[in-house]
Amino acid sequence: MNTEPSFAGAASGPPPQVPAVQAARPSGSKVVPIVVTLGMAAVLAAGGYLLWRSESRTDKVALADAPKPVTVTLAQARDFRPSRLYVGTLEPWLSANVGPQLVSAYVDTLLVRPGAVVKRGEVLATLDCRDASAASQGVAMEARAIDARQKALAIESARLRSLVAGQFVSANEAEQKTALSSAEDAQLQAMKAKLARTTLNVDDCVLHAPFDGEIATRAVDPGAFVRPGVALVTVVDRSTVRLSADAPEVDFAVVAPGRAVRIHLTATNEDLLGTIARRSPSADPSTRTVHFEVDLPDPARGMPVGTTGEAQIDVGAPQPATALPIYAAAVRGKTATVFVIEDGVAKLRKLAVLGEIGGTLFVDPSLKPGAHVVVEGRAILNNGDRVSEQVEKPQAASAVAPADATATEAAP
């Protein structure tokens, strides 16, 4: 019996049936490609959107061709009057440092403080001069003793001279008495001179006010030891205040006596009018400056001395000019460089400088009033650049001086 399997029969038989689970596999395998395809499409879409967004925000115009933002101000017409400005010091009419001249001693009392009003001869301070007083009394007693001896010798000498005629005494003895009397008289005069000096030392221990005025400073207090030349207090007389200043030698004629001066007091912010009272006939050899003074009466004593005063003197007639803020121009010497906006384009202009006052620059009137002058953004501009301008706010433009201002040139 043939037990071998028959392949021919197997081949000719019906195909084997596939299980249901295996038949469902082809439908599940299609989901993965779809999901991958959708993910790639989403990524490409997001990348395309980001690229579009980046490209939409990119400026296609070159920076060099874009208008540059600047701030401008309007030039103004002003009258310019040349003048000179000198900075000086307010000084009292009289000033004295009061202190001992001859003695060294401790301060016993000091009766005044700064601001006190004193009269001439009023006692300001006293020194402890007991040693000087004792020395003065000793000299005075010694002088009295010499004076008594000199008087006795003078009487004796006269008596001897009367006895010489009767030959009761020798002429030599009478002459010796006369010489001795003369010597005593000389010693008496020397002692009187010494007494006068010691009296001065004693008088130096009481310090008096040299004139009517006020106490400006108090340098020491009671108990301090002072020497000749050391000031205890300073007395000033402010009934008239002197503005003391110096001008360059080239302005010798400008500061002539009688010249009108406008004065500004820095301490009190006051403006005064005055005239030059005196001028030095020579210049200082080290600074080559000429000293001049202006007298300012001050009966109310309201001007503080030792403070700053500005003297302004006109030296020419008013002339038309154009005024700009000082920060709108680059000034070198007598030339100012500015940018003027014309039809949206920056034009470089060079103008002659006439002067300045405060924060205002006065230039040649060839720059017409109302011209748009760049005040901010000048550093990024070149001649011919296109600009987008914004007019400066009115409060910032107030740096331009009022119409009646006078331009000044400060003295070096």
Secondary structure, DSSP 8 states (H G I E B T S, - for coil): ---S--HHHHHHS------HHHHTHHHHTTHHHHHHHHHHHHHHHHHHHHHHHHHHTS--S-GGGS-EEEEEEE-EEEEE--EEEEEEEEEEEEEEEE--SS--EEEEEE---TT-EE-TT-EEEEEE-HHHHHHHHHHHHHHHHHHHHHHHHHHHHHHHHHHHTTTSS-HHHHHHHHHHHHHHHHHHHHHHHHHHHHHHHHHTTEEE-SSSEEEEEE---TT-EE-TT--SEEEEEEEEEEEEEEEEGGGTTTT-TT-EEEEEETTTTEEEEEEEEEEEEEE-TTT-EEEEEEEEE-TT--S-TTSEEEEEEE-S--EEEEEEEGGGSEEETTEEEEEEEETTEEEEEEEEEEEEETTEEEE-TTS-TT-EEEEESGGG--TT-BEEEEE--TTGGGGS--TT---BEE--
